[in-house]
């Protein structure tokens, strides 16, 4: 997906990493696979300004998601995702 300058995704790519995990993005998605599938592929961008939260599958419109570095690359996560993943010790603050 080629996003123009000034989009949320482009700004997100420039920001530093907020959290990190030893798990891959696929492993984290699989942990919450039984959750709702509202927005499609979770922990990913669905549009240049919209991301889908990892746990709830909720689309985030325009807000800046946290940046989670996994063993396979960086993915966008919501505040609720971060709180749950920190609580269960799946991620740590960078």
C-alpha positions, 0 to 999 in steps of 0.5 A: 500500500503506497500512502502519501506523505501526511497520512497516519501510516506514514507518520507512524512509520517515522515514530520510534518503537513504543513496545517490543515482543519476542513473539511474531506478529502471526503468533500474537494474532493467533493468541487472540484468534477467537476474538471478534473479526470486525475489521478484517486482518488484525494488527494491520493497516486497512487503509493509509489512515485506518488500522485494525486493532490486534485484539478486538479487531476494531478499526481505528480512524485517524488516531495514532496507534502505538508501534509494536516491534515483533520478531517479524516486523512492526505492527500497529496496536491500540491503547487497549491492545497495549494494556492487555499485552502488557498485563499478560506480559506478551510485550514490554515497553521500549 
